[in-house]
Amino acid sequence: MQHDASAPRIVVASGMSGTGVTTVCQHLRDAVPELNFIDAGSTWVGISEACAPGFARMLVVTTHDVLAVTSAYALIKLSRENFTDAPIEVLVTASEERAGLKTYERIQVACSHFLGETVGYAGSIPDDIVEKEPGEMSATHSDRAALGADAVAALHNLATRLDEELEVTVLRGSWRHSERRAV
């Protein structure tokens, strides 16, 4: 599906590979295809290209692993130094809600203390992987595992929340989410 070029971009990025950023982005796109979810990957070049010249929001995908948490903080710091406008939220993958919230709090404390920043909590995605048979491939996944129902539901809820928040917000240029819905 073609996206409205003037629609807001929601950049989905990670400080390091292995956090599931591509799978997360694809499921967000599937849940609300009208929004421009951009898979920026985990390299600074990809992230800066996705962000410039402006974006509506950034979702920083991480796991509870200490290296992933450190990388997420570094990505937030770099993003704030280069792109000061859009809100940043942390999404914790492979984690139950309690552990995800604990991981987010670690990142938020560091951001608050060292950057004077507040980052939002996008939620957690449970470690809910369904193994596929060898050679079986779905339309959205090329690996041997797919997200289970709980993880898909969590991503659908996140996409719906983002869609609702953008619906009431006038964004850059003349694009308004509510105008797009009326068409």
C-alpha positions as CSV (number, residue, x, y, z in Angstrom):
1,M,0.0,0.0,0.0
2,Q,1.3,3.5,-0.9
3,H,1.5,5.9,2.0
4,D,0.6,9.6,1.8
5,A,4.0,11.3,1.5
6,S,2.8,14.1,3.7
7,A,1.6,11.8,6.5
8,P,3.7,11.7,9.6
9,R,6.5,9.2,9.9
10,I,6.9,7.1,12.9
11,V,10.5,5.9,12.9
12,V,11.1,2.5,14.4
13,A,14.8,2.0,15.3
14,S,17.1,0.2,17.6
15,G,20.5,0.8,19.0
16,M,21.7,-2.6,18.0
17,S,20.7,-5.5,15.9
18,G,18.8,-8.5,17.3
19,T,16.0,-6.6,19.0
20,G,13.3,-7.4,16.5
21,V,13.0,-4.0,15.0
22,T,12.0,-5.2,11.5
23,T,9.4,-7.6,12.8
24,V,8.0,-5.0,15.1
25,C,7.8,-2.5,12.3
26,Q,6.1,-4.9,9.9
27,H,3.4,-5.8,12.5
28,L,2.8,-2.1,13.2
29,R,2.3,-1.5,9.5
30,D,-0.1,-4.5,9.3
31,A,-2.1,-3.2,12.2
32,V,-2.5,0.4,10.9
33,P,-1.4,0.5,7.2
34,E,-2.4,4.2,6.8
35,L,0.5,5.3,9.1
36,N,4.1,5.6,7.8
37,F,6.0,3.2,10.1
38,I,9.6,3.4,8.9
39,D,12.0,0.6,9.7
40,A,15.2,2.6,10.3
41,G,17.2,-0.4,11.5
42,S,20.1,-0.1,13.9
43,T,22.7,1.9,12.0
44,W,23.0,5.7,12.5
45,V,23.0,6.3,8.8
46,G,19.6,4.5,8.4
47,I,18.2,6.2,11.4
48,S,19.3,9.7,10.5
49,E,17.9,9.3,6.9
50,A,14.6,8.1,8.3
51,C,14.4,11.1,10.7
52,A,15.5,13.9,8.5
53,P,13.8,16.3,7.6
54,G,11.4,15.6,10.5
55,F,9.3,12.8,11.8
56,A,6.3,12.5,14.2
57,R,7.7,10.1,16.7
58,M,10.5,7.6,17.3
59,L,10.1,4.2,18.8
60,V,13.3,2.8,20.2
61,V,13.2,-0.9,20.3
62,T,15.3,-2.7,22.9
63,T,15.4,-5.9,25.0
64,H,16.3,-6.2,28.6
65,D,19.9,-7.3,27.8
66,V,22.4,-4.8,29.3
67,L,24.0,-4.2,25.9
68,A,20.7,-3.5,24.3
69,V,19.7,-1.1,27.1
70,T,23.0,0.7,26.7
71,S,22.6,0.9,23.0
72,A,19.0,2.2,23.4
73,Y,20.3,5.0,25.6
74,A,23.0,5.9,23.2
75,L,20.5,6.0,20.3
76,I,18.2,8.3,22.4
77,K,21.2,10.6,23.2
78,L,22.3,10.8,19.5
79,S,18.7,11.4,18.4
80,R,18.2,14.2,20.9
81,E,21.4,15.8,19.8
82,N,20.4,15.8,16.2
83,F,16.6,15.8,16.2
84,T,15.1,17.6,19.1
85,D,11.4,17.9,18.0
86,A,9.7,14.5,18.0
87,P,8.7,12.5,21.1
88,I,10.7,9.3,21.7
89,E,9.2,6.2,23.2
90,V,10.9,2.9,24.4
91,L,9.4,-0.4,23.3
92,V,10.9,-3.5,25.1
93,T,10.7,-6.7,23.1
94,A,11.1,-10.3,24.4
95,S,9.8,-9.2,27.8
96,E,6.8,-9.5,30.0
97,E,5.1,-6.3,31.2
98,R,6.8,-6.1,34.6
99,A,10.3,-6.7,33.2
100,G,9.7,-4.4,30.3
101,L,8.7,-1.6,32.6
102,K,11.8,-2.2,34.7
103,T,13.9,-2.0,31.6
104,Y,12.2,1.2,30.5
105,E,12.7,2.8,34.0
106,R,16.5,2.1,33.8
107,I,16.6,3.9,30.4
108,Q,14.4,6.8,31.7
109,V,16.5,7.3,34.8
110,A,19.6,7.6,32.7
111,C,17.9,9.9,30.2
112,S,16.6,12.1,33.0
113,H,19.8,12.3,34.9
114,F,22.3,12.7,32.0
115,L,20.2,14.3,29.3
116,G,17.5,16.1,31.2
117,E,15.0,14.3,28.9
118,T,11.9,12.3,29.5
119,V,11.1,9.4,27.1
120,G,7.8,7.7,26.9
121,Y,7.0,4.0,27.5
122,A,5.5,2.4,24.4
123,G,5.1,-0.9,26.3
124,S,6.5,-4.4,26.1
125,I,6.1,-7.2,23.6
126,P,6.1,-10.6,25.2
127,D,8.6,-13.3,24.3
128,D,5.8,-15.1,22.3
129,I,7.4,-16.9,19.4
130,V,5.7,-19.6,17.4
131,E,8.0,-21.9,15.7
132,K,7.2,-22.7,12.0
133,E,8.0,-25.9,10.2
134,P,11.2,-25.9,8.3
135,G,10.7,-24.3,4.9
136,E,7.3,-22.7,5.9
137,M,7.2,-19.0,5.3
138,S,4.6,-16.4,5.9
139,A,4.0,-13.2,3.9
140,T,5.6,-11.0,6.4
141,H,8.4,-13.2,7.9
142,S,11.3,-14.8,6.2
143,D,12.8,-16.3,9.4
144,R,11.8,-19.6,11.0
145,A,9.8,-18.0,13.8
146,A,6.7,-15.8,13.9
147,L,5.2,-13.8,16.7
148,G,2.5,-15.5,18.7
149,A,-1.0,-14.1,19.4
150,D,0.0,-12.2,22.6
151,A,2.9,-10.4,20.9
152,V,0.7,-9.5,17.8
153,A,-2.0,-8.2,20.1
154,A,0.4,-6.0,22.0
155,L,1.8,-4.5,18.7
156,H,-1.8,-4.0,17.4
157,N,-2.7,-2.1,20.6
158,L,0.4,0.0,20.3
159,A,-0.3,0.9,16.6
160,T,-3.9,1.7,17.5
161,R,-2.8,4.0,20.3
162,L,-0.4,5.8,18.0
163,D,-3.1,6.1,15.4
164,E,-5.5,7.7,17.9
165,E,-2.9,10.1,19.3
166,L,-2.0,11.3,15.8
167,E,-5.7,11.7,14.9
168,V,-6.1,14.6,17.3
169,T,-2.8,16.2,16.6
170,V,-2.1,18.7,13.8
171,L,1.2,17.7,12.4
172,R,3.8,19.3,10.1
173,G,2.5,20.8,6.9
174,S,-1.1,20.6,6.0
175,W,-1.6,16.9,6.7
176,R,-4.1,16.1,9.4
177,H,-4.8,12.5,10.4
178,S,-8.5,13.3,10.8
179,E,-8.7,14.7,7.3
180,R,-7.2,11.5,5.9
181,R,-9.8,9.4,7.8
182,A,-12.7,11.5,6.3
183,V,-11.6,10.8,2.7
